[in-house]
Amino acid sequence: MNQFDYFKKRSKKYDLINQKKFWYFSDEILWYYLEKYISDIYLKKNEIILLDAGCGTGKWSKLISEKYPRIKIYAIDINEYMLSKAKEVNNDNIEYLNGDILKLPFIDHFFDIVISIHALPFTNDIMKGIDELVRVGKNEGFIGFTLFNAYDAISLNNLTDNVNKNNEIILLNKGYIIDKPLQYFTFSSDFEKFSQKKNYYIKDMFSYPSSCTNGVREKITSKNHSISDILAVEENYQTIFTNEIDIINKYKPKDRGMYIFCVLGK
Ligand SMILES: C[S@@+](CC[C@H](N)C(=O)[O-])C[C@H]1O[C@@H](n2cnc3c(N)ncnc32)[C@H](O)[C@@H]1O
């Protein structure tokens, strides 16, 4: 299914994803780290402008706006159906715009903070997208975004007997993952090489979550108990969450886990 139609179709129910414990868990790990960077700038600066690129239904913009009301947020997405869902909740601090990450309608170094969560992998040129995020970000701020981890995609493909021999771009567009738009996966090492070439400073980088993988694999590996079922038990949730944070803090893993969180800055 093409990407526009996919998100158009999903827009009305997109926010329900938060009810699935696995996705909630995964985003909570991301927020644990992302918030540290945001609060750090919030303490230091009075007027802060943030870009949320590929904002979807505005989940991250709304969360940030609630907790950090001084921040002025521009939230941009290519899909007006996702945006109209986002706009159902009024918020004076957030301005929603229809536009493309690959061609951001902003002048250079306009934003103190730039975030792009789970959006770049849906564009057909991730590196150009990163260049755009860097271009509009201020040097003294930070640029935080997620990529989809190619190592994880390979093991998922192996598991599903659906291996792409090229291992360059793995298109999980058939087999178990049906009805999904094209998604591009990145090797952490390729991102590191790219950043080095461009002189981008990687402030932080790790992959997550490790102990469990995405909703597709959970169905394959455990028909009766999905990882969301396991996480629904509060005690399990806390243990798995704490383990995950410990692993990330200690090892900064890059090659396992579904997402790679990258922070560029000075
Ligand atoms: C998986 S959703 C993530 C939404 C939101 N960031 C979140 O974490 O809930 C991906 C979003 O990226 C948007 N998107 C894809 N390609 C884009 C592009 N080139 N420019 C702007 N947005 C794009 C899609 O329309 C979709 O809303």
The ligand as an SDF file (V2000), in Angstrom:
LIG
                    3D

 27 29  0  0  0  0  0  0  0  0999 V2000
    4.8370    6.3000   11.9140 C   0  0  0  0  0  0  0  0  0  0  0  0
    4.2310    7.9300   11.7420 S   0  0  0  0  0  0  0  0  0  0  0  0
    4.9790    8.7380   13.1310 C   0  0  0  0  0  0  0  0  0  0  0  0
    4.1980    9.9260   13.6020 C   0  0  0  0  0  0  0  0  0  0  0  0
    4.6890   10.5680   14.8890 C   0  0  0  0  0  0  0  0  0  0  0  0
    6.0060   11.1380   14.7450 N   0  0  0  0  0  0  0  0  0  0  0  0
    4.6650    9.5760   16.0200 C   0  0  0  0  0  0  0  0  0  0  0  0
    5.7450    9.1630   16.4950 O   0  0  0  0  0  0  0  0  0  0  0  0
    3.5620    9.2090   16.4820 O   0  0  0  0  0  0  0  0  0  0  0  0
    5.1490    8.5690   10.3680 C   0  0  0  0  0  0  0  0  0  0  0  0
    4.6800    9.9220    9.8860 C   0  0  0  0  0  0  0  0  0  0  0  0
    5.6500   10.4440    8.9810 O   0  0  0  0  0  0  0  0  0  0  0  0
    4.9570   11.1660    7.9800 C   0  0  0  0  0  0  0  0  0  0  0  0
    5.8280   11.3240    6.8120 N   0  0  0  0  0  0  0  0  0  0  0  0
    6.2790   10.3850    5.9820 C   0  0  0  0  0  0  0  0  0  0  0  0
    7.0640   10.9100    5.0240 N   0  0  0  0  0  0  0  0  0  0  0  0
    7.1080   12.2420    5.2780 C   0  0  0  0  0  0  0  0  0  0  0  0
    7.7630   13.3430    4.6480 C   0  0  0  0  0  0  0  0  0  0  0  0
    8.5400   13.1730    3.5570 N   0  0  0  0  0  0  0  0  0  0  0  0
    7.5970   14.5730    5.1670 N   0  0  0  0  0  0  0  0  0  0  0  0
    6.8230   14.7620    6.2750 C   0  0  0  0  0  0  0  0  0  0  0  0
    6.1800   13.7610    6.9140 N   0  0  0  0  0  0  0  0  0  0  0  0
    6.3270   12.5200    6.4220 C   0  0  0  0  0  0  0  0  0  0  0  0
    3.7280   10.3110    7.7090 C   0  0  0  0  0  0  0  0  0  0  0  0
    2.7150   11.0270    7.0440 O   0  0  0  0  0  0  0  0  0  0  0  0
    3.3570    9.8870    9.1170 C   0  0  0  0  0  0  0  0  0  0  0  0
    2.4490   10.7850    9.7070 O   0  0  0  0  0  0  0  0  0  0  0  0
  1  2  1  0
  2  3  1  0
  2 10  1  0
  3  4  1  0
  4  5  1  0
  5  6  1  0
  5  7  1  0
  7  8  2  0
  7  9  1  0
 10 11  1  0
 11 12  1  0
 11 26  1  0
 12 13  1  0
 13 14  1  0
 13 24  1  0
 14 15  1  0
 14 23  1  0
 15 16  2  0
 16 17  1  0
 17 18  1  0
 17 23  2  0
 18 19  1  0
 18 20  2  0
 20 21  1  0
 21 22  2  0
 22 23  1  0
 24 25  1  0
 24 26  1  0
 26 27  1  0
M  CHG  2   2   1   9  -1
M  END
$$$$
